[in-house]
Amino acid sequence: MEKKCIIIHGCPSTSDDSSYNKHWIPWTKKQLIEKGIKTKTPIMPSPWQPDYEKFKSEFEKYDVDKNTILVGHSCGCAFLVRWLGETKTKIFKLILVAPWKVNDKGDSSREKFYTYDIDKTVSNRIEEIIMFTSDNEDPKGKDSLIIFHNALGGEIIELKNQGHYTQAGMGTEKFPELVRKILQ
């Protein structure tokens, strides 16, 4: 069966920040399509004020099944893990890039978005789980990584000097390590 990939972007701090669907996401999509993997990169509604139900409504326009690779960045990871727990969907691979689950902004929308118990049976329905972090990730990002890893297990890959895996942190739009893990 043909593999497919859906990449969910992170949540910027303000509506003025339009970088959330840029940096490595378009480059990765292009690489995967060239390798024959159908790849979608949906734009989530008002991600600077993340709302789980709105994200879910947009996300469920896409077909997700046992041949799907889901990739999340930052708050996109929190969304995917919650959705997988609620729906009990089986997928091929889950990759969390700079996963985030801490309400560091103190606003009510993020509080509702991040506050949920992770269904620890999620990992039973996934062939492989991989989490990318960086040696210079924000401490709250490191805390989030531990929360997800304790609940789901999986492989942790720590790269050097990637920050929160944004253009500013990475200094490039290329993310070959991610592409390799998706293609493996």
OpenMM code with the backbone's topology and positions (N, CA, C; nanometers):
from openmm import Vec3, app, unit

residues = "MET GLU LYS LYS CYS ILE ILE ILE HIS GLY CYS PRO SER THR SER ASP ASP SER SER TYR ASN LYS HIS TRP ILE PRO TRP THR LYS LYS GLN LEU ILE GLU LYS GLY ILE LYS THR LYS THR PRO ILE MET PRO SER PRO TRP GLN PRO ASP TYR GLU LYS PHE LYS SER GLU PHE GLU LYS TYR ASP VAL ASP LYS ASN THR ILE LEU VAL GLY HIS SER CYS GLY CYS ALA PHE LEU VAL ARG TRP LEU GLY GLU THR LYS THR LYS ILE PHE LYS LEU ILE LEU VAL ALA PRO TRP LYS VAL ASN ASP LYS GLY ASP SER SER ARG GLU LYS PHE TYR THR TYR ASP ILE ASP LYS THR VAL SER ASN ARG ILE GLU GLU ILE ILE MET PHE THR SER ASP ASN GLU ASP PRO LYS GLY LYS ASP SER LEU ILE ILE PHE HIS ASN ALA LEU GLY GLY GLU ILE ILE GLU LEU LYS ASN GLN GLY HIS TYR THR GLN ALA GLY MET GLY THR GLU LYS PHE PRO GLU LEU VAL ARG LYS ILE LEU GLN".split()
positions = [
    Vec3(0.0850, -0.1193, 0.0000),
    Vec3(0.0000, 0.0000, 0.0000),
    Vec3(0.0888, 0.1247, 0.0000),
    Vec3(0.0424, 0.2245, -0.0672),
    Vec3(0.1169, 0.3490, -0.0831),
    Vec3(0.1157, 0.4324, 0.0453),
    Vec3(0.2328, 0.4776, 0.0869),
    Vec3(0.2442, 0.5625, 0.2050),
    Vec3(0.2056, 0.7060, 0.1697),
    Vec3(0.1522, 0.7754, 0.2694),
    Vec3(0.1187, 0.9171, 0.2542),
    Vec3(0.1578, 0.9882, 0.3818),
    Vec3(0.1753, 1.1178, 0.3718),
    Vec3(0.2233, 1.1965, 0.4848),
    Vec3(0.1396, 1.3237, 0.4997),
    Vec3(0.1102, 1.3577, 0.6248),
    Vec3(0.0430, 1.4833, 0.6570),
    Vec3(0.1294, 1.5536, 0.7613),
    Vec3(0.1642, 1.6793, 0.7335),
    Vec3(0.2481, 1.7583, 0.8237),
    Vec3(0.1634, 1.8706, 0.8837),
    Vec3(0.1602, 1.8760, 1.0166),
    Vec3(0.0835, 1.9797, 1.0869),
    Vec3(0.1806, 2.0802, 1.1491),
    Vec3(0.1657, 2.2055, 1.1096),
    Vec3(0.2545, 2.3127, 1.1554),
    Vec3(0.2306, 2.3494, 1.3015),
    Vec3(0.3177, 2.4337, 1.3526),
    Vec3(0.3078, 2.4817, 1.4893),
    Vec3(0.2204, 2.6050, 1.5024),
    Vec3(0.2219, 2.6636, 1.6210),
    Vec3(0.1362, 2.7778, 1.6533),
    Vec3(0.2211, 2.9005, 1.6849),
    Vec3(0.2118, 3.0037, 1.6031),
    Vec3(0.2882, 3.1255, 1.6297),
    Vec3(0.2307, 3.2005, 1.7497),
    Vec3(0.3098, 3.2915, 1.8028),
    Vec3(0.2664, 3.3705, 1.9182),
    Vec3(0.1595, 3.4725, 1.8822),
    Vec3(0.1672, 3.5275, 1.7593),
    Vec3(0.0739, 3.6323, 1.7193),
    Vec3(0.0247, 3.6085, 1.5764),
    Vec3(-0.0826, 3.6767, 1.5415),
    Vec3(-0.1373, 3.6655, 1.4061),
    Vec3(-0.0454, 3.7304, 1.3027),
    Vec3(0.0480, 3.8142, 1.3488),
    Vec3(0.1428, 3.8796, 1.2576),
    Vec3(0.2525, 3.7849, 1.2099),
    Vec3(0.2730, 3.6740, 1.2827),
    Vec3(0.3791, 3.5797, 1.2503),
    Vec3(0.3253, 3.4758, 1.1523),
    Vec3(0.3662, 3.4865, 1.0273),
    Vec3(0.3175, 3.3930, 0.9248),
    Vec3(0.4213, 3.2853, 0.8927),
    Vec3(0.5200, 3.2690, 0.9783),
    Vec3(0.6270, 3.1730, 0.9500),
    Vec3(0.5907, 3.0291, 0.9865),
    Vec3(0.4776, 3.0084, 1.0552),
    Vec3(0.4441, 2.8766, 1.1076),
    Vec3(0.4312, 2.7686, 1.0010),
    Vec3(0.3953, 2.8026, 0.8816),
    Vec3(0.3806, 2.7014, 0.7765),
    Vec3(0.4946, 2.7091, 0.6751),
    Vec3(0.6023, 2.7710, 0.7153),
    Vec3(0.7163, 2.7859, 0.6250),
    Vec3(0.8330, 2.7042, 0.6773),
    Vec3(0.9462, 2.7622, 0.6939),
    Vec3(1.0735, 2.6976, 0.7297),
    Vec3(1.0875, 2.5619, 0.6622),
    Vec3(1.0985, 2.4512, 0.7315),
    Vec3(1.1282, 2.3212, 0.6693),
    Vec3(1.0072, 2.2522, 0.6071),
    Vec3(0.8880, 2.2983, 0.6317),
    Vec3(0.7682, 2.2256, 0.5849),
    Vec3(0.7574, 2.2226, 0.4322),
    Vec3(0.7639, 2.3351, 0.3596),
    Vec3(0.7554, 2.3259, 0.2123),
    Vec3(0.8696, 2.2447, 0.1510),
    Vec3(0.9910, 2.2609, 0.2035),
    Vec3(1.1054, 2.1856, 0.1510),
    Vec3(1.0834, 2.0355, 0.1710),
    Vec3(1.0387, 1.9976, 0.2898),
    Vec3(1.0143, 1.8559, 0.3197),
    Vec3(0.9047, 1.7997, 0.2295),
    Vec3(0.7973, 1.8750, 0.2126),
    Vec3(0.6881, 1.8309, 0.1255),
    Vec3(0.7397, 1.8038, -0.0158),
    Vec3(0.8202, 1.8951, -0.0678),
    Vec3(0.8759, 1.8793, -0.2031),
    Vec3(0.9613, 1.7536, -0.2130),
    Vec3(1.0468, 1.7298, -0.1127),
    Vec3(1.1335, 1.6115, -0.1133),
    Vec3(1.0503, 1.4832, -0.1129),
    Vec3(0.9455, 1.4811, -0.0315),
    Vec3(0.8627, 1.3604, -0.0205),
    Vec3(0.7831, 1.3351, -0.1478),
    Vec3(0.7292, 1.4397, -0.2063),
    Vec3(0.6542, 1.4237, -0.3315),
    Vec3(0.7460, 1.3711, -0.4410),
    Vec3(0.8698, 1.4228, -0.4447),
    Vec3(0.9671, 1.3723, -0.5435),
    Vec3(0.9975, 1.2244, -0.5236),
    Vec3(0.9822, 1.1755, -0.4004),
    Vec3(1.0065, 1.0335, -0.3694),
    Vec3(0.8781, 0.9503, -0.3808),
    Vec3(0.7700, 1.0123, -0.4290),
    Vec3(0.6467, 0.9390, -0.4516),
    Vec3(0.5538, 0.9279, -0.3322),
    Vec3(0.5775, 1.0066, -0.2280),
    Vec3(0.4891, 1.0039, -0.1114),
    Vec3(0.3927, 1.1221, -0.1205),
    Vec3(0.2649, 1.0917, -0.1295),
    Vec3(0.1642, 1.1980, -0.1318),
    Vec3(0.1696, 1.2700, 0.0018),
    Vec3(0.1910, 1.4016, -0.0034),
    Vec3(0.2126, 1.4795, 0.1182),
    Vec3(0.1202, 1.6002, 0.1204),
    Vec3(0.0545, 1.6183, 0.2328),
    Vec3(-0.0356, 1.7317, 0.2534),
    Vec3(0.0159, 1.8149, 0.3702),
    Vec3(0.0004, 1.9460, 0.3591),
    Vec3(0.0419, 2.0384, 0.4656),
    Vec3(-0.0722, 2.1369, 0.4923),
    Vec3(-0.1769, 2.0904, 0.5578),
    Vec3(-0.2924, 2.1782, 0.5811),
    Vec3(-0.2560, 2.3001, 0.6661),
    Vec3(-0.3261, 2.4081, 0.6412),
    Vec3(-0.3122, 2.5293, 0.7224),
    Vec3(-0.4239, 2.5262, 0.8263),
    Vec3(-0.3844, 2.5230, 0.9516),
    Vec3(-0.4823, 2.5170, 1.0591),
    Vec3(-0.5408, 2.6554, 1.0867),
    Vec3(-0.6673, 2.6595, 1.1258),
    Vec3(-0.7340, 2.7885, 1.1476),
    Vec3(-0.6809, 2.8621, 1.2705),
    Vec3(-0.6510, 2.9898, 1.2537),
    Vec3(-0.6068, 3.0797, 1.3615),
    Vec3(-0.5107, 3.0117, 1.4600),
    Vec3(-0.3970, 2.9619, 1.4113),
    Vec3(-0.3088, 2.8859, 1.5003),
    Vec3(-0.2466, 2.9693, 1.6120),
    Vec3(-0.2511, 3.1012, 1.6031),
    Vec3(-0.2001, 3.1861, 1.7115),
    Vec3(-0.2959, 3.1827, 1.8306),
    Vec3(-0.4180, 3.1327, 1.8087),
    Vec3(-0.5142, 3.1058, 1.9156),
    Vec3(-0.5652, 2.9641, 1.8931),
    Vec3(-0.4821, 2.8634, 1.9201),
    Vec3(-0.5182, 2.7269, 1.8833),
    Vec3(-0.6457, 2.6786, 1.9520),
    Vec3(-0.7287, 2.6151, 1.8713),
    Vec3(-0.8556, 2.5601, 1.9190),
    Vec3(-0.8634, 2.4163, 1.8673),
    Vec3(-0.8653, 2.3219, 1.9592),
    Vec3(-0.8614, 2.1815, 1.9203),
    Vec3(-0.9743, 2.1459, 1.8237),
    Vec3(-1.0952, 2.1887, 1.8519),
    Vec3(-1.2095, 2.1519, 1.7673),
    Vec3(-1.1956, 2.2093, 1.6260),
    Vec3(-1.1430, 2.3304, 1.6144),
    Vec3(-1.1221, 2.3901, 1.4823),
    Vec3(-1.0110, 2.3166, 1.4075),
    Vec3(-0.9026, 2.2832, 1.4777),
    Vec3(-0.7952, 2.2056, 1.4156),
    Vec3(-0.8510, 2.0714, 1.3681),
    Vec3(-0.9282, 2.0073, 1.4534),
    Vec3(-0.9846, 1.8755, 1.4229),
    Vec3(-1.0734, 1.8816, 1.2987),
    Vec3(-1.1551, 1.9833, 1.2907),
    Vec3(-1.2446, 1.9994, 1.1756),
    Vec3(-1.1646, 2.0107, 1.0457),
    Vec3(-1.0575, 2.0868, 1.0474),
    Vec3(-0.9725, 2.1013, 0.9286),
    Vec3(-0.8978, 1.9710, 0.8993),
    Vec3(-0.8397, 1.9112, 1.0020),
    Vec3(-0.7585, 1.7908, 0.9856),
    Vec3(-0.8395, 1.6732, 0.9311),
    Vec3(-0.9623, 1.6609, 0.9748),
    Vec3(-1.0433, 1.5460, 0.9342),
    Vec3(-1.0930, 1.5534, 0.7903),
    Vec3(-1.0519, 1.6562, 0.7170),
    Vec3(-1.0770, 1.6620, 0.5726),
    Vec3(-0.9817, 1.5681, 0.4979),
    Vec3(-0.8801, 1.5193, 0.5682),
    Vec3(-0.7769, 1.4342, 0.5083),
    Vec3(-0.7951, 1.2903, 0.5548),
    Vec3(-0.7651, 1.1981, 0.4655),
    Vec3(-0.7784, 1.0560, 0.4955),
    Vec3(-0.6557, 1.0084, 0.5732),
    Vec3(-0.6789, 0.9546, 0.6914),
    Vec3(-0.5718, 0.9026, 0.7757),
    Vec3(-0.5989, 0.7549, 0.7998),
    Vec3(-0.4988, 0.6707, 0.7702),
    Vec3(-0.5145, 0.5272, 0.7897),
    Vec3(-0.3811, 0.4626, 0.8242),
    Vec3(-0.3760, 0.3311, 0.8229),
    Vec3(-0.2567, 0.2567, 0.8661),
    Vec3(-0.1352, 0.2806, 0.7770),
    Vec3(-0.1515, 0.3476, 0.6633),
    Vec3(-0.0405, 0.3794, 0.5736),
    Vec3(0.0031, 0.5253, 0.5838),
    Vec3(-0.0488, 0.5962, 0.6835),
    Vec3(-0.0220, 0.7390, 0.6982),
    Vec3(0.0942, 0.7645, 0.7941),
    Vec3(0.1778, 0.8595, 0.7534),
    Vec3(0.2842, 0.9121, 0.8390),
    Vec3(0.2381, 1.0513, 0.8815),
    Vec3(0.2249, 1.0721, 1.0113),
    Vec3(0.1861, 1.2030, 1.0632),
    Vec3(0.3090, 1.2699, 1.1230),
    Vec3(0.3297, 1.3955, 1.0845),
    Vec3(0.4412, 1.4749, 1.1354),
    Vec3(0.3818, 1.6016, 1.1961),
    Vec3(0.4193, 1.6300, 1.3188),
    Vec3(0.3752, 1.7525, 1.3834),
    Vec3(0.4939, 1.8361, 1.4230),
    Vec3(0.4747, 1.9676, 1.4193),
    Vec3(0.5766, 2.0597, 1.4704),
    Vec3(0.5153, 2.1375, 1.5864),
    Vec3(0.5838, 2.1395, 1.6994),
    Vec3(0.5467, 2.2191, 1.8148),
    Vec3(0.4040, 2.1884, 1.8602),
    Vec3(0.3129, 2.2845, 1.8554),
    Vec3(0.1763, 2.2582, 1.9011),
    Vec3(0.1046, 2.1596, 1.8093),
    Vec3(0.1518, 2.1458, 1.6858),
    Vec3(0.0949, 2.0446, 1.5964),
    Vec3(0.1112, 1.9048, 1.6528),
    Vec3(0.2165, 1.8836, 1.7317),
    Vec3(0.2380, 1.7545, 1.7985),
    Vec3(0.1291, 1.7303, 1.9025),
    Vec3(0.1012, 1.8328, 1.9824),
    Vec3(-0.0030, 1.8200, 2.0852),
    Vec3(-0.1367, 1.7865, 2.0214),
    Vec3(-0.1667, 1.8521, 1.9102),
    Vec3(-0.2918, 1.8223, 1.8403),
    Vec3(-0.2953, 1.6770, 1.7937),
    Vec3(-0.1901, 1.6327, 1.7248),
    Vec3(-0.1896, 1.4972, 1.6685),
    Vec3(-0.2015, 1.3908, 1.7759),
    Vec3(-0.1287, 1.4053, 1.8849),
    Vec3(-0.1336, 1.3049, 1.9914),
    Vec3(-0.2733, 1.3004, 2.0540),
    Vec3(-0.3337, 1.4148, 2.0756),
    Vec3(-0.4696, 1.4168, 2.1309),
    Vec3(-0.5680, 1.3523, 2.0335),
    Vec3(-0.5587, 1.3879, 1.9055),
    Vec3(-0.6492, 1.3334, 1.8042),
    Vec3(-0.6338, 1.1813, 1.7934),
    Vec3(-0.5100, 1.1332, 1.7932),
    Vec3(-0.4871, 0.9890, 1.7855),
    Vec3(-0.5445, 0.9183, 1.9076),
    Vec3(-0.5354, 0.9805, 2.0236),
    Vec3(-0.5921, 0.9219, 2.1449),
    Vec3(-0.7436, 0.9171, 2.1419),
    Vec3(-0.8044, 1.0226, 2.0924),
    Vec3(-0.9510, 1.0288, 2.0872),
    Vec3(-1.0095, 0.9358, 1.9819),
    Vec3(-0.9461, 0.9287, 1.8672),
    Vec3(-1.0045, 0.8531, 1.7550),
    Vec3(-0.9607, 0.7079, 1.7508),
    Vec3(-0.8546, 0.6740, 1.8221),
    Vec3(-0.8002, 0.5365, 1.8234),
    Vec3(-0.7569, 0.4922, 1.6834),
    Vec3(-0.7168, 0.5881, 1.6008),
    Vec3(-0.6756, 0.5599, 1.4633),
    Vec3(-0.5392, 0.4927, 1.4596),
    Vec3(-0.5255, 0.3910, 1.3749),
    Vec3(-0.3971, 0.3254, 1.3528),
    Vec3(-0.3257, 0.3968, 1.2397),
    Vec3(-0.1967, 0.4261, 1.2602),
    Vec3(-0.1167, 0.4890, 1.1557),
    Vec3(0.0169, 0.4162, 1.1437),
    Vec3(0.0905, 0.4480, 1.0400),
    Vec3(0.2202, 0.3853, 1.0169),
    Vec3(0.3286, 0.4458, 1.1060),
    Vec3(0.3374, 0.5802, 1.1060),
    Vec3(0.4479, 0.6452, 1.1763),
    Vec3(0.4015, 0.7805, 1.2297),
    Vec3(0.4512, 0.8137, 1.3493),
    Vec3(0.4263, 0.9446, 1.4096),
    Vec3(0.5613, 1.0082, 1.4383),
    Vec3(0.5809, 1.1290, 1.3838),
    Vec3(0.7058, 1.2018, 1.4075),
    Vec3(0.6715, 1.3370, 1.4700),
    Vec3(0.7264, 1.3597, 1.5881),
    Vec3(0.7043, 1.4843, 1.6607),
    Vec3(0.8324, 1.5670, 1.6551),
    Vec3(0.8223, 1.6865, 1.5975),
    Vec3(0.9375, 1.7757, 1.5834),
    Vec3(0.9210, 1.8899, 1.6836),
    Vec3(1.0159, 1.9002, 1.7770),
    Vec3(1.0091, 2.0017, 1.8830),
    Vec3(0.8713, 2.0015, 1.9479),
    Vec3(0.8279, 1.8846, 1.9985),
    Vec3(0.6925, 1.8755, 2.0540),
    Vec3(0.6716, 1.9722, 2.1698),
    Vec3(0.5484, 2.0224, 2.1790),
    Vec3(0.5157, 2.1216, 2.2814),
    Vec3(0.3846, 2.0846, 2.3472),
    Vec3(0.3816, 2.0913, 2.4817),
    Vec3(0.2581, 2.0625, 2.5554),
    Vec3(0.2455, 2.1506, 2.6800),
    Vec3(0.3199, 2.2578, 2.6857),
    Vec3(0.3200, 2.3472, 2.8013),
    Vec3(0.2590, 2.4807, 2.7608),
    Vec3(0.1607, 2.5265, 2.8368),
    Vec3(0.1003, 2.6566, 2.8078),
    Vec3(0.1921, 2.7662, 2.8593),
    Vec3(0.2866, 2.8055, 2.7759),
    Vec3(0.3843, 2.9064, 2.8169),
    Vec3(0.3355, 3.0494, 2.7945),
    Vec3(0.2243, 3.0661, 2.7255),
    Vec3(0.1736, 3.2013, 2.6981),
    Vec3(0.0725, 3.2459, 2.8026),
    Vec3(0.0192, 3.1512, 2.8790),
    Vec3(-0.0749, 3.1856, 2.9851),
    Vec3(-0.2138, 3.2230, 2.9373),
    Vec3(-0.2473, 3.1987, 2.8097),
    Vec3(-0.3809, 3.2353, 2.7628),
    Vec3(-0.4759, 3.1148, 2.7668),
    Vec3(-0.6042, 3.1438, 2.7694),
    Vec3(-0.7046, 3.0380, 2.7875),
    Vec3(-0.7140, 2.9446, 2.6674),
    Vec3(-0.6921, 2.9959, 2.5461),
    Vec3(-0.7012, 2.9071, 2.4289),
    Vec3(-0.5904, 2.8024, 2.4340),
    Vec3(-0.4701, 2.8438, 2.4691),
    Vec3(-0.3597, 2.7471, 2.4796),
    Vec3(-0.3800, 2.6536, 2.5988),
    Vec3(-0.4360, 2.7045, 2.7055),
    Vec3(-0.4633, 2.6197, 2.8215),
    Vec3(-0.5556, 2.5047, 2.7809),
    Vec3(-0.6634, 2.5365, 2.7106),
    Vec3(-0.7573, 2.4323, 2.6649),
    Vec3(-0.6915, 2.3401, 2.5626),
    Vec3(-0.6069, 2.3952, 2.4789),
    Vec3(-0.5433, 2.3181, 2.3716),
    Vec3(-0.4439, 2.2157, 2.4276),
    Vec3(-0.3646, 2.2570, 2.5249),
    Vec3(-0.2572, 2.1715, 2.5768),
    Vec3(-0.2980, 2.0830, 2.6945),
    Vec3(-0.4065, 2.1172, 2.7624),
    Vec3(-0.4421, 2.0434, 2.8821),
    Vec3(-0.5342, 1.9268, 2.8482),
    Vec3(-0.4731, 1.8106, 2.8386),
    Vec3(-0.5455, 1.6850, 2.8201),
    Vec3(-0.4531, 1.5729, 2.8640),
    Vec3(-0.5120, 1.4615, 2.9034),
    Vec3(-0.4324, 1.3448, 2.9397),
    Vec3(-0.3978, 1.2692, 2.8124),
    Vec3(-0.2710, 1.2372, 2.7976),
    Vec3(-0.2274, 1.1606, 2.6808),
    Vec3(-0.2738, 1.0164, 2.6971),
    Vec3(-0.3406, 0.9661, 2.5947),
    Vec3(-0.3826, 0.8263, 2.5919),
    Vec3(-0.2584, 0.7412, 2.5672),
    Vec3(-0.2179, 0.6674, 2.6686),
    Vec3(-0.0941, 0.5894, 2.6583),
    Vec3(-0.1073, 0.4695, 2.5654),
    Vec3(-0.2298, 0.4409, 2.5173),
    Vec3(-0.2462, 0.3311, 2.4209),
    Vec3(-0.2202, 0.3756, 2.2776),
    Vec3(-0.1967, 0.5058, 2.2577),
    Vec3(-0.1675, 0.5570, 2.1227),
    Vec3(-0.0537, 0.4781, 2.0597),
    Vec3(0.0506, 0.4536, 2.1360),
    Vec3(0.1683, 0.3854, 2.0809),
    Vec3(0.1369, 0.2425, 2.0352),
    Vec3(0.0318, 0.1828, 2.0870),
    Vec3(-0.0074, 0.0476, 2.0443),
    Vec3(-0.0612, 0.0449, 1.9018),
    Vec3(-0.0974, 0.1614, 1.8487),
    Vec3(-0.1587, 0.1691, 1.7158),
    Vec3(-0.0662, 0.2337, 1.6126),
    Vec3(0.0626, 0.2443, 1.6474),
    Vec3(0.1595, 0.3092, 1.5588),
    Vec3(0.2810, 0.2185, 1.5444),
    Vec3(0.3262, 0.2006, 1.4199),
    Vec3(0.4439, 0.1163, 1.3954),
    Vec3(0.5717, 0.1772, 1.4531),
    Vec3(0.5849, 0.3104, 1.4393),
    Vec3(0.7087, 0.3755, 1.4828),
    Vec3(0.6797, 0.5176, 1.5292),
    Vec3(0.7436, 0.5564, 1.6414),
    Vec3(0.7321, 0.6917, 1.6947),
    Vec3(0.8727, 0.7495, 1.7067),
    Vec3(0.8895, 0.8706, 1.6532),
    Vec3(1.0188, 0.9393, 1.6549),
    Vec3(0.9950, 1.0818, 1.7035),
    Vec3(1.0844, 1.1304, 1.7882),
    Vec3(1.0748, 1.2677, 1.8383),
    Vec3(1.2070, 1.3389, 1.8156),
    Vec3(1.2003, 1.4540, 1.7492),
    Vec3(1.3179, 1.5372, 1.7273),
    Vec3(1.3217, 1.6492, 1.8307),
    Vec3(1.4390, 1.6690, 1.8883),
    Vec3(1.4620, 1.7821, 1.9764),
    Vec3(1.6001, 1.8377, 1.9418),
    Vec3(1.6365, 1.9448, 2.0084),
    Vec3(1.7673, 2.0053, 1.9855),
    Vec3(1.8362, 2.0278, 2.1188),
    Vec3(1.9676, 2.0283, 2.1162),
    Vec3(2.0425, 2.0536, 2.2392),
    Vec3(2.0160, 2.1938, 2.2926),
    Vec3(1.9741, 2.2866, 2.2066),
    Vec3(1.9466, 2.4232, 2.2517),
    Vec3(1.7979, 2.4585, 2.2431),
    Vec3(1.7115, 2.3585, 2.2566),
    Vec3(1.5663, 2.3803, 2.2639),
    Vec3(1.5328, 2.4531, 2.3942),
    Vec3(1.4275, 2.5303, 2.3933),
    Vec3(1.3765, 2.5980, 2.5122),
    Vec3(1.3512, 2.4944, 2.6230),
    Vec3(1.3796, 2.5275, 2.7487),
    Vec3(1.3555, 2.4319, 2.8582),
    Vec3(1.2108, 2.3795, 2.8636),
    Vec3(1.1135, 2.4635, 2.8294),
    Vec3(0.9739, 2.4162, 2.8296),
    Vec3(0.9496, 2.3174, 2.7155),
    Vec3(1.0247, 2.3327, 2.6078),
    Vec3(1.0196, 2.2351, 2.5000),
    Vec3(1.0787, 2.1017, 2.5436),
    Vec3(1.1861, 2.1081, 2.6196),
    Vec3(1.2467, 1.9854, 2.6747),
    Vec3(1.1497, 1.9183, 2.7722),
    Vec3(1.0801, 1.9986, 2.8542),
    Vec3(0.9794, 1.9434, 2.9453),
    Vec3(0.8685, 1.8743, 2.8668),
    Vec3(0.8271, 1.9370, 2.7588),
    Vec3(0.7214, 1.8791, 2.6746),
    Vec3(0.7670, 1.7474, 2.6141),
    Vec3(0.8898, 1.7440, 2.5656),
    Vec3(0.9452, 1.6211, 2.5085),
    Vec3(0.9377, 1.5073, 2.6104),
    Vec3(0.9749, 1.5347, 2.7332),
    Vec3(0.9711, 1.4324, 2.8382),
    Vec3(0.8288, 1.3846, 2.8622),
    Vec3(0.7330, 1.4766, 2.8655),
    Vec3(0.5922, 1.4393, 2.8837),
    Vec3(0.5487, 1.3429, 2.7733),
    Vec3(0.5751, 1.3781, 2.6491),
    Vec3(0.5342, 1.2923, 2.5374),
    Vec3(0.6100, 1.1594, 2.5390),
    Vec3(0.7401, 1.1654, 2.5637),
    Vec3(0.8185, 1.0417, 2.5611),
    Vec3(0.7784, 0.9471, 2.6738),
    Vec3(0.7526, 1.0002, 2.7925),
    Vec3(0.7087, 0.9155, 2.9033),
    Vec3(0.5763, 0.8471, 2.8724),
    Vec3(0.4888, 0.9141, 2.7996),
    Vec3(0.3576, 0.8579, 2.7671),
    Vec3(0.3621, 0.7629, 2.6473),
    Vec3(0.4452, 0.7932, 2.5483),
    Vec3(0.4397, 0.7209, 2.4207),
    Vec3(0.5627, 0.6362, 2.3901),
    Vec3(0.6748, 0.6653, 2.4546),
    Vec3(0.7987, 0.5966, 2.4187),
    Vec3(0.8474, 0.6457, 2.2843),
    Vec3(0.9211, 0.5623, 2.2138),
    Vec3(0.9718, 0.5991, 2.0824),
    Vec3(1.1169, 0.6438, 2.0872),
    Vec3(1.1670, 0.6752, 1.9704),
    Vec3(1.3061, 0.7160, 1.9535),
    Vec3(1.3183, 0.8679, 1.9662),
    Vec3(1.4152, 0.9127, 2.0433),
    Vec3(1.4454, 1.0559, 2.0534),
    Vec3(1.5725, 1.0827, 1.9734),
    Vec3(1.5637, 1.1818, 1.8860),
    Vec3(1.6804, 1.2253, 1.8088),
    Vec3(1.7096, 1.3697, 1.8488),
    Vec3(1.8278, 1.3923, 1.9052),
    Vec3(1.8666, 1.5274, 1.9439),
    Vec3(1.9742, 1.5773, 1.8483),
    Vec3(1.9401, 1.6797, 1.7728),
    Vec3(2.0353, 1.7416, 1.6818),
    Vec3(2.0939, 1.8661, 1.7482),
    Vec3(2.2075, 1.9071, 1.7017),
    Vec3(2.2753, 2.0226, 1.7602),
    Vec3(2.2291, 2.1529, 1.6939),
    Vec3(2.2119, 2.2553, 1.7763),
    Vec3(2.1872, 2.3935, 1.7312),
    Vec3(2.0696, 2.4093, 1.6351),
    Vec3(1.9585, 2.3427, 1.6638),
    Vec3(1.8398, 2.3568, 1.5802),
    Vec3(1.7302, 2.4398, 1.6471),
    Vec3(1.7521, 2.4767, 1.7730),
    Vec3(1.6538, 2.5567, 1.8449),
    Vec3(1.5197, 2.4870, 1.8503),
    Vec3(1.4148, 2.5587, 1.8131),
    Vec3(1.2782, 2.5047, 1.8134),
    Vec3(1.2372, 2.4602, 1.6723),
    Vec3(1.3350, 2.4332, 1.5888),
    Vec3(1.3133, 2.3851, 1.4516),
    Vec3(1.2295, 2.4830, 1.3695),
    Vec3(1.2668, 2.6102, 1.3819),
    Vec3(1.2096, 2.7147, 1.2968),
    Vec3(1.3236, 2.7682, 1.2100),
    Vec3(1.2902, 2.8523, 1.1149),
    Vec3(1.3926, 2.9117, 1.0282),
    Vec3(1.4985, 2.9834, 1.1119),
    Vec3(1.4542, 3.0585, 1.2114),
    Vec3(1.5485, 3.1330, 1.2958),
    Vec3(1.6402, 3.0385, 1.3729),
    Vec3(1.5857, 2.9300, 1.4229),
    Vec3(1.6653, 2.8367, 1.5014),
    Vec3(1.7575, 2.7499, 1.4183),
    Vec3(1.7100, 2.7098, 1.3017),
    Vec3(1.7860, 2.6178, 1.2177),
    Vec3(1.8818, 2.6895, 1.1232),
    Vec3(1.8420, 2.8074, 1.0791),
    Vec3(1.9231, 2.8802, 0.9821),
    Vec3(1.9144, 2.8226, 0.8420),
    Vec3(1.8169, 2.7347, 0.8184),
    Vec3(1.7979, 2.6726, 0.6875),
    Vec3(1.6543, 2.6237, 0.6764),
    Vec3(1.6106, 2.6017, 0.5540),
    Vec3(1.4786, 2.5416, 0.5338),
    Vec3(1.4904, 2.3911, 0.5104),
    Vec3(1.6113, 2.3410, 0.5032),
    Vec3(1.6336, 2.1990, 0.4758),
    Vec3(1.6352, 2.1196, 0.6064),
    Vec3(1.5751, 2.0017, 0.6019),
    Vec3(1.5677, 1.9150, 0.7189),
    Vec3(1.5838, 1.7699, 0.6714),
    Vec3(1.7041, 1.7361, 0.6222),
    Vec3(1.7251, 1.6029, 0.5647),
    Vec3(1.7093, 1.4888, 0.6647),
    Vec3(1.7385, 1.5141, 0.7914),
    Vec3(1.7237, 1.4095, 0.8934),
    Vec3(1.5774, 1.3656, 0.9043),
    Vec3(1.4855, 1.4605, 0.8946),
    Vec3(1.3431, 1.4288, 0.8986),
    Vec3(1.3034, 1.3487, 0.7754),
    Vec3(1.3452, 1.3937, 0.6599),
    Vec3(1.3117, 1.3229, 0.5351),
    Vec3(1.3601, 1.1778, 0.5415),
    Vec3(1.4824, 1.1581, 0.5895),
    Vec3(1.5355, 1.0204, 0.6024),
    Vec3(1.4477, 0.9343, 0.6916),
    Vec3(1.4050, 0.9902, 0.8037),
    Vec3(1.3217, 0.9133, 0.8981),
    Vec3(1.1830, 0.8840, 0.8395),
    Vec3(1.1298, 0.9762, 0.7629),
    Vec3(1.0007, 0.9512, 0.6983),
    Vec3(1.0143, 0.8399, 0.5951),
    Vec3(1.1235, 0.8408, 0.5209),
    Vec3(1.1431, 0.7440, 0.4131),
    Vec3(1.1879, 0.6053, 0.4616),
    Vec3(1.2417, 0.5951, 0.5815),
    Vec3(1.2900, 0.4657, 0.6319),
    Vec3(1.1782, 0.3647, 0.6445),
] * unit.nanometer
topology = app.Topology()
chain = topology.addChain("A")
for resn in residues:
    res = topology.addResidue(resn, chain)
    for name in ("N", "CA", "C"):
        topology.addAtom(name, app.Element.getBySymbol(name[0]), res)
